[in-house]
Amino acid sequence: MGFLKEINRVMIKYGEMALTKTDIFMHMIKLKIDIKKKTMEIDKIKLEAGEYAISRYEKNEAIDEKILKRMVDSINIVRQELEDLQVRLEAVKLQIHENGSDLKNRKQG
């Protein structure tokens, strides 16, 4: 009976570890999606700025610096958000590495 209890305890422990790793991987995937969205948002703003500048040039009209400044400010805000997401992603990757090390140590122990 003691042997079965030990097997049950070990299975529960490894099941919990698997769930933890799954949660971490899901968080990592969400961060990667958010990073891609922010990158696409920056590209969209750059495209809008380029289209604005080209249309003004083609019409021989002056480019409104306030409009361009607003777009550049938006890009800078999104870039900061992107950097924050990348830092969080690196932290999650480190957590995966640390959890992997914990798993190896538990198997050896």
C-alpha positions in Angstrom: 0.0 0.0 0.0 2.8 2.4 0.8 4.2 1.9 -2.7 0.9 2.9 -4.3 0.7 6.0 -2.1 4.2 7.0 -3.2 3.4 6.5 -6.8 0.3 8.6 -6.4 2.2 11.4 -4.7 4.9 11.4 -7.4 2.3 11.5 -10.2 0.5 14.4 -8.5 3.8 16.3 -8.1 4.8 15.8 -11.8 1.2 16.6 -12.9 1.4 19.9 -11.0 4.8 20.6 -12.6 3.4 19.9 -16.0 0.5 22.3 -15.4 2.9 25.0 -14.2 5.0 24.6 -17.4 1.9 24.7 -19.5 0.8 28.0 -17.8 4.3 29.4 -18.4 4.3 28.4 -22.1 0.8 29.9 -22.6 1.9 33.1 -21.0 5.0 33.1 -23.3 2.8 32.6 -26.4 0.5 35.4 -25.3 3.5 37.8 -24.9 4.8 36.8 -28.4 1.4 37.6 -29.9 1.3 40.9 -28.1 4.8 41.7 -29.3 3.8 40.9 -32.9 0.7 43.2 -32.5 2.9 46.1 -31.3 5.3 45.6 -34.1 2.4 45.7 -36.6 1.1 48.8 -34.9 4.4 50.6 -35.4 4.5 49.5 -39.0 0.9 50.9 -39.5 1.8 54.3 -38.0 4.9 54.5 -40.2 2.9 53.6 -43.3 0.3 56.3 -42.4 3.1 58.9 -41.9 4.6 57.9 -45.2 1.3 58.1 -47.0 0.6 61.5 -45.4 4.0 62.9 -46.4 3.7 61.6 -50.0 0.2 62.9 -50.5 1.3 66.3 -49.2 4.3 66.3 -51.5 2.3 65.3 -54.5 -0.1 68.1 -53.9 2.7 70.6 -53.3 1.4 71.2 -49.8 3.4 71.8 -46.7 3.7 68.9 -44.2 2.2 69.8 -40.9 4.9 69.1 -38.4 2.3 68.7 -35.6 0.7 65.8 -37.4 4.1 64.1 -37.9 5.2 64.8 -34.3 2.0 63.2 -33.1 2.8 60.1 -35.2 6.4 60.0 -34.0 5.2 60.3 -30.4 2.7 57.4 -31.0 5.5 55.3 -32.4 7.7 56.1 -29.4 4.9 55.1 -27.0 4.3 51.8 -28.8 8.1 51.1 -28.9 8.3 51.5 -25.1 5.3 49.1 -24.7 7.1 46.7 -27.1 10.3 46.9 -25.0 8.3 46.2 -21.9 6.8 43.2 -23.5 10.2 41.9 -24.6 11.5 42.3 -21.1 8.6 40.3 -19.8 9.1 37.6 -22.4 12.8 37.3 -21.4 11.7 36.9 -17.8 9.3 34.1 -18.8 12.0 32.4 -20.8 14.3 32.6 -17.7 11.5 31.1 -15.6 11.1 28.2 -18.1 14.9 27.6 -17.8 14.8 27.7 -14.0 11.8 25.3 -13.9 13.6 23.0 -16.3 16.6 23.0 -13.9 14.3 22.3 -11.0 12.8 19.3 -12.8 16.3 17.9 -13.5 17.3 18.4 -9.9 14.1 16.6 -8.7 14.7 13.7 -11.0 18.3 13.3 -9.8 17.3 13.6 -6.1 
